[in-house]
Amino acid sequence: MRHDRVKGGMDRRTLLKASLMAGGGLMLEALIPLPAHAAVSGKAGADAARVTAYVSVAPSGLVTIVSKNPEIGQGIKTTLPILIAEELDCDWSQVVIAQADFDPKIYFAQFAGGSTATPMNYMPMRQAGAAARAMLVQAAATQWGVDPATLATAKGRILHAASGRSCGYGEVASAAAKLTPPDPKTVPLKSPDKFTIIGKRTVGVDSPRIVKGEPIYGIDTRLPGMLYATYEVAPAFGGRLKRADIAAAKASQGVKYVIPITGDGDNDGLVDGVAIVATNWWYANQARSKLKIDWDLSAAQGHGTAAYDSKAKALIAAGPGNDIRRNGDPAAALKGAKTRIAAQYSYPFIAHAPMEPQNCTALYQDGKLTVWAPSQMPQGGRDGIVKVLGIPADNITIHLTRMGGGFGRRLLNDYMIQAAAIAKQLPGTPIQLLFSREDDIRRDFYRVGGWHSFEAGVDGNGKLIAFTDHFVTFGDGKTAVRGGGLAPSLVPAGLVDNLAFTQSMMHTVVPAGWLRAPESNALSFAFQSFMDEVAQAAGTDLPALMLTTLGDRRIVTTPAEGNRPPPAFDTGRARDVIEKVVAVADWKTKPREKGRGKGFAFYFSHQGYFAEVVDASVTKTGEVAVHKVWVAADVGNQIINPMHAENQVRGSIIDGLAQAIAGQSIEIVDGAVQQSNFHDFPLARIPITPEIEIHWVMSDKPPTGLGEPALPPVIPALVNALHAATGTRIRSLPVNLTKA
């Protein structure tokens, strides 16, 4: 998923507003204008105003910090408050964190996607905390009649060394609330060597509750008088409801209502279906089998995995498609190359499969809708409700719940619109819509499959002088579907003088969506695996070829795609992580055991530079074991919370390995997904989880996100290791060495 890059720091439009809390105390609002394409928000509680970034200090000294972004397990509910608390210089043990609600009039960019939370919020959140601290210090200075510059702070207390006086923040909070907030650009920030919270291992704010099994997820929402719903849709994408016999389902135990719904036919909006509402979810789900529905499935005829594969191969055979990027004369360079290498790679559709299935609770009453939603992008859900159901935006309230995983699935809000549509039919009754696991697998927005036909040429010195890729994907002929594109900046673009990226597109009725590390999760496999072939043909290895191709330390830029310029690529930072992982993994020392090998890959995505080495082996029966993964990463000059940072890297590695070797693949026949649950779409299990060793390569750049960039390189590093172990090239996923 792409988002416009936002520079850190509050600009001249940023507003700080102080107010007095009920009962006394300071409440500081920080209104930070950010891109309209990502607007979501929240509020802290009864004593808290709804603000984008906000601090309140009670007379007791208790500090409440609102976390504005949705929490999906990435730790942002802890990370953003850490930034504020650090500059506020408060005692972390005296901090209460409240999840914000959605209110685009107050909260601006609030979403979970694209690994953007850190780069977008690192400076604004720190400045909000520093401004609050400055106001508290000024209030104390005025009370004591001293220069604010003579005061210091520590753990929520203000200290005057000359007189020995001190006070807690709560003692001057009410006075501070009456002051005019300072210009955030003028407020001094701590130097990193003075940090007491940033950079320290901090347990997630919700972790103790999760360990105890407390009900904190969307699926745990409970309201008085609530009923439970399922939503039966067509078995193939694009299906329309012709007629439904609902009598038997309506007579089933516990069933209160059966409601046929005609939607707008848009997978992003409201597809046709039949809602069953019952006193508990089990009753509702059981009654689905008694529905007799006649569907029009004609739109999906001929859309399937085998058909797509056949058409993709025909498109490749027909020759290059439309240019994505072209530099120099690749054809001439290939003709003059000493060695030419060609290969074709492919990868399948895959599902998100978060542990918490899609769900949403909605209450429609007196023309107003209240929603409890585990959504990564609530703005999209609200906009969809407005469009499909006609409920005015100002009449919609969205409470953000914690999510049991998202991985990009919850950036699309079909389940929210469906819950709202059912609730609107039953005013005054809270409705919780819950997908079964089968619904979740078969009604996803999938990472689409793709096909690549590569050719490269190297000269007599082993230098890469030509590179081409004919990419077959899905789209309308001009624009690829979500997560199905190929950026013109993708390495080795900008590093090879003669290069061509071309693409051909196929139409699909299958909904496409962003999966963790969108595009990169698949492109990395194809590009870095093929580059390993190129290295072998050139008589070297992939780390050496990458270093040679990167060349001198410099910044490589790519012309903008419309109004979205790709991030600049720093070859020096890339070199640093490659050299680091080669050293820590003892790359040159190869495993002695037969059937065991090491593989390497590098990838740049979401502004993060990652190089990884995998040590893996293969048994005589083709079973893969991953023993260890080494990671070298450059995500800027500061790791905000090492505990969560490491968790994100480990989770990404495990996700990537699961995509490669657990058997993840979605098969489609006439628009219908054949997989249904974890028995035929398996997730990672403990046996495939290796030792993971992480090394941070610190640079002088601002910190960037960690939810995604560690995932892409582990897949090609793994298949390159398997080639080293067996001599067999793996050019399609998932890995199946009995077919390779």
Secondary structure by P-SEA (a helix, b strand, c coil): cccccccccccccbbbbbbbcccbbbbbbbbccccccccccccccccccccccbbbbccccbbbbbbcccccccaaaaaaaaaaaaaaccccccbbbbbbcccccccccccccccccccccaaaaaaaaaaaaaaaaaaaaaaacccccccccccccccccccccccccccaaaaaaaccccccccbbbbcccccccccccccccaaaaaaaccccccccccccccccccccccccccccccccccccccccccccbbbbbbccccccccccbbbbbcccaaaaaaacccccccccccccccccaaaaaaaaaaaaaacccccccccccaaaaaaaccbbbbbccbbbbbbbccccccbbbbbbcccbbbbbcccccaaaaaaaaaaacccccccbbbbbcccccccccccccaaaaaaaaaaaacccbbbbbbbcaaaaaaaccccccbbbbbbbbbcccccccbbbbbbbbbcccccccccccccccccccccccbbbbbbbbbbbccbbbbccccccccaaaaaaaaaaaaaaaacccaaaaaaaaaccbbbbbbccccccccccccaaaaaaaaaaaaaaacccccccccccbbbbbccccccbbbbbcccccccccbbbbbcbbbbbbbcccccccaaaaaaaaaaaaaaaaaacccbbbbbbccccccccccccccccccccccbbbbbbbcccccccccccccccaaaaaaaaaaaaaccccccccccccccc
